[in-house]
């Protein structure tokens, strides 16, 4: 190879270098532009994902978490989910949930939906889940994108709306039935009293055993008529709308007055322990004092029936946010989970025949709702029940 390099050769080499550097600079500029565009797209996608209010997860085929969004971190603060299975976090179990839509989404290659309840941080939360398969030929395994929307409050509000609608319909029906029953029952009671008055004239002309039977029969008729009239009164109070002109009411005084009505019943059974914890001072609520007494009386009567011959009943008042609260706890038999949602249904009762018609809690629900309040129940079978009434201060 010749070591003699001409000027032309040198100029050619420098020209090639210049072309190379110009091409390199052009490539760098193009890459910079592409990188800026990619960064803009990344920020746009991140902003969209940050705006998603649902829990979002990308799972492997084994349901191991690959990535999550910020909502997941709000639901499980301080937990690193990467590599963990979704069912171990949401269910605290070692097997996949039977209702999990991820498997169906993979097998059918379609978007699948499901609704499930998870117990997280001591609360039952209901989620609407949507699973979508992520098919990618460049990956060794498929992935699943899952959205979980917390619909707990939405379902609770729907249930309350349906309950209020149902109660309004039942109230109209109850009023109609009560009025229709009242008239014939008054006639039956009147004729029974007439028979009793005439029996006095026949005592000497009819056999003694027959007279005794007739007295017994008419006494029974009158007693049952009176019981029916009490039921009618309960139905009418259940359906009667509350007046709009509420007055300031001291819930502590209402509780004391109501408990005084039960003094005799509680003293008859010394094995029932009653404790009261009435917070003072306490703000007044606007309402109907007589109706609120009826609420407490119904709750206390149910508590006495629940504890039976022995047990504990506790009555508390408290302040919670902008609400005045009243809580009635009993250490009775508790309520089976399948009956919790039926408690405020009209005519639903677990009591034996003759001890209730299932209007008490329905009436409580109506009264509290008309006061713009809320009544909730928490019960453990075998341990007792707790009914809580919340009434707005303003």
C-alpha positions, 0 to 999 in steps of 0.5 A: 500500500502506498504511503504517498497521500495526495491533496485530493485524497486528503480532501476526499477523506475530510469530505466523507467525514463531513458527510458522516458528521452531518448525517450523524447530526441529522440522526441525533436531531431526529432521535431527539424529536422522536424522544420528545414526542415519546416523552409527550406521549408518555406524559399524556398516557400518565395523565390519563392513567392518573385520571382513572379513579378505578383500581387498575392492574396488569396481571400475568397468566398466573395472576401475579401483579406486574404493574398497578396505578395510583388508586391501588396504592391508595387502597393498599398504602405501603404495600409493594404489590409487584410479584404478588398475586391479586387474590392474596392481597384482595382475598388473603387466600392462596387460591384464585377466586372462583368468580375471577374474570381474568381466566375467562378473559384469557380463555375466551379472548374477550372482555369479561365482567364480574361483581364481587365483595372483598373485605379490605381493612375491616370493611366489606367493599363491593367492586365491579370488575372488568378484565381484558386480555392483552395479546402481544406476540412479542411477549412469552406469555399473555397478560390481563388488564383488570379494572376494579371500580369501588361501587360500595356507596353506589349500591348502598344508595341504590338499596336505600332508594329502593327501600324508601320507594318500597316503604312509601308503597307499603305505607299507602297499602297499610293505611288502606288495609287498616281503615278497611279492617277497622270498620268491621272489627268495630262492628264485631266488638259492638255486637260482642258487647251487646251479647254480653249485656243480654247474657245477664238476663239469660243466666237463670234460664240457661244451664250454667255451663252454657252460660260460662261458655258464652261468657268465655267466647264473648270475652275472647272475641272482645280481647281479640278485637282489642288486639286487632285494634292495636295492630290497626293503630300500629299500621296507621302510625307506620303509614302516617306522614310526619309533620314538617314543622319540627322542633328542637329535641334533646335526644338525651331527654327523649332517651330518659323518658322512653326508658322510664316507660320500660322501668316496670318491664325491666324491674320485673326481670332483674337479670337484665342489666341496663346501662346508659352512656348519655354524652353531655352536653349534646346538640339538639336535633330538629324533629318530632319528639313523640316519633323519636320516642317511638323509635327508641321504644321499638329498639328497646323492646326488640332488645329486651326480647332479644336478651330474653331472661338475662343479658345486657342492654346498653343505650348510648348517645354520641356526636359523630360529625354533623350528626347526633347518634343514638346506639342501642346494644343488646347481648342477645342471640344476634341476627343471622346474616341472611336476615340483616337485609330483611330487618326493615321490610314491613311485616318481616319478623322472627318473633313467634305468633302473637309477639309482633307483626314486623312493623316496629323496625319498618316504622323506625326506618320511616321515622328516621328517614323523614328526619333525614337521618340514617339507621343501621344495624350490626349484628353477630349471631350468638353475641348480640346486635347493635342498632345505630340511629344518626340524626342531623344536627342542622 
